Amino acid sequence: MPKLSTDTLWELAAAEVHTRENGTREEDGGEPFSERTVFLMGSKAGGKTSILLRCLERTLSVILILDLSKPNALWATAERLLLEAQTQVQKAFSQVQRVRKVQGGGKQQASVQPAARVLPKDYPDRELINPFPIPLLIIGSKYDLFQESDSEKRKVVSKTLRFLAHYYAASLIFTSIKSETLMSKTKTFFSHLAFGQERGKVVSCDTSKPLIIPAGSDSLSQIGSPPSSDVDITSLHARNPLDLWKKVYEHVFPPESTSARLELKDPAKDSQYIEPQIDAMRAQKDQELEQYKRDAAKSWKGLELES
């Protein structure tokens, strides 16, 4: 394989800068790119990866984009991608740990703590939710198409995504590339995740408008019960609040593929994973779930009587 000349990288970088300055690369209606590229180079085994990991380990975050115009595929898409993202996050944490161990000469190093470990003690419903390991932003895209759908179905999607975002301690925003206002607000959330900039104080929970809900601004009491008037919530066999909302949502929007209906075996009920202390905590969570289901059912019935 021929060796690249030492000028090649610089030529590529110069050409990229020249292209961007002239605004010749355009997309989505002619708007020039505003992205930035950083070249990391140096001596072989000179510590490039270690420095990069050290710089990025505290700013690692995930952005999940869900197509609001395809509600039947929405839950399965979110579930699959979040599971994969969690797997990759754990791999990233493990890699950082290995680097630290090598740098420490094999000495025990402090573990890398996921973002969920440092949620404020007064975070809404802290004991009932399952925070994502690192900061998470959920974006509902194609709002321009979504707002043309049936109003009742929009409420189901909006309310469910509010719950999903709150359950994972994530921020939620609906957007459309056809709206400069919404894209501006979306960029604010991006900047907050990437650079720690102020994310703004705007909060919108009105289902007739684009949702804008920063993490920690919502609660289960504000979200209410799962939005389905023809399902007896107490009769559903759910492992946790997330599973309960999934079953109700898929009752309204059946998955496009039957494979999406397959459920993973609950390891908590597998005899080979018996752990007394953990099982006791699980039993307590199960009791909390049953109470949540009863409260949700009462709330739903109350709303039904008022209508």
Protein Blocks (a to p, Z undefined) as FASTA:
>chain_A
ZZddfklmmmmmmmmmmmmmnopacgehiiacfbdcddddddehilmmmmmmmmmmmmgc
cdddddfklmmlmmmmmmmmmmmmmmmmmmmmmmmmmmmmmmnnopacdddddfklmgcf
klghklmmccdfbdcddddehklmmmmmcfklmmmmmmmmmmmmmmnopacddddfkbmk
lmmmmmmmmmmmmnopaebjadcfbfkbccdddehiacfklnopaddfkbcfklpccfbf
klmmmmmmmmmmgcfbfklmpccddfklpmklgcfklmmmmmmmmmmmmmmmmmmmmmmm
mmmmmZZ
